Amino acid sequence: MTNFDITNKSSFQNMEVTEALRTVIDPELHINIIDLGLVYDVSVNDNEKQITVVMTLSSKYCPMGDAILNSVKNCLEHNFPAFSAEVKLTWEPEWSYDNITEEGLRQLKGY
């Protein structure tokens, strides 16, 4: 994920999108895709009214991959109706458990 820059307006927009994506839950692990570290980049182009999310899945064989990608697109279209949404799937870098945030790890452990 990109760093937050208080002097940059787009940082606020990116943060709003990121927070909205916390509502997208991995149906197998029951943790949101942000805390799982599946989202690598969020960009908002205010002039073109375009939101782009670059993300991965936990594996190329993730049985819920299509559902997760569709949920991301639906989340963006619902929360930001003035924007078009694009979800780009990447396998570089490959996802690992090291991507999970401390909050995600806490949820995995059940507390």
For each residue, the residues with C-beta under 8 A, 3 or more apart:
1: 18 34 39 40 41 42
2: 11 14 41 42
3:
4: 11 14 15
5: 8 11
6: 11
7: 11
8: 5 11 12
9: 12 13 46
10: 13 14 43 44 46
11: 2 4 5 6 7 8 14 15
12: 8 9 15 16
13: 9 10 16 17 44 46
14: 2 4 10 11 17 18 42 43 44
15: 4 11 12 18 19
16: 12 13 19 20
17: 13 14 20 21 42 44 51 53 76 79 80
18: 1 14 15 21 22 34 39 42
19: 15 16 22
20: 16 17 23 75 76 79 80
21: 17 18 24 32 33 34 39 42 53 72 75 76
22: 18 19 32 33 34 35
23: 20 32 75
24: 21 32 33 68 71 72 75
25: 30 31 32 33 71
26: 29 30 31 32 33 36 38 58 64 68
27: 30 64 67 68
28: 63 64
29: 26 36 58 108
30: 25 26 27 107
31: 25 26 35 36 100 104 107 108
32: 21 22 23 24 25 26 35 36 104
33: 21 22 24 25 26 36 38 39 55 68 72
34: 1 18 21 22 37 38 39 101
35: 22 31 32 100 101 103 104 107
36: 26 29 31 32 33 58 99 100 104
37: 34 95 98 99 100 101 104
38: 26 33 34 55 56 57 58 68 95 99
39: 1 18 21 33 34 42 53 54 55
40: 1 54 55 56 90 93
41: 1 2 52 53 54
42: 1 2 14 17 18 21 39 51 52 53 54
43: 10 14 51 52
44: 10 13 14 17 50 51 83
45: 48 49 50 51 52
46: 9 10 13 49
47:
48: 45
49: 45 46 82 83 84
50: 44 45 83 84 85 86
51: 17 42 43 44 45 76 80 83 84 85 86
52: 41 42 43 45 85 86 87 88
53: 17 21 39 41 42 72 76 85 86 87 88
54: 39 40 41 42 88 90
55: 33 38 39 40 69 72 87 88 89 90
56: 38 40 89 90 91 93 94 95
57: 38 60 62 65 68 89 95
58: 26 29 36 38 62 95
59: 62 95
60: 57 91
61:
62: 57 58 59 65 68
63: 28
64: 26 27 28 67 68
65: 57 62 68 69
66: 69 70
67: 27 64 70 71
68: 24 26 27 33 38 57 62 64 65 71 72
69: 55 65 66 72 73 87 89
70: 66 67 73 74
71: 24 25 67 68 74 75
72: 21 24 33 53 55 68 69 75 76 85 87
73: 69 70 76 77 85 87
74: 70 71 77 78
75: 20 21 23 24 71 72 78 79
76: 17 20 21 51 53 72 73 79 80 83 85 87
77: 73 74 80 81 85
78: 74 75 81
79: 17 20 75 76
80: 17 20 51 76 77 83 85
81: 77 78
82: 49
83: 44 49 50 51 76 80
84: 49 50 51
85: 50 51 52 53 72 73 76 77 80
86: 50 51 52 53
87: 52 53 55 69 72 73 76
88: 52 53 54 55
89: 55 56 57 69
90: 40 54 55 56
91: 56 60 94
92:
93: 40 56
94: 56 91
95: 37 38 56 57 58 59 99
96: 99
97: 100
98: 37
99: 36 37 38 95 96
100: 31 35 36 37 97 104 105 108
101: 34 35 37 104 105
102: 105 106
103: 35 106 107
104: 31 32 35 36 37 100 101 107 108
105: 100 101 102 108 109
106: 102 103 109 111
107: 30 31 35 103 104 110
108: 29 31 100 104 105
109: 105 106
110: 107
111: 106
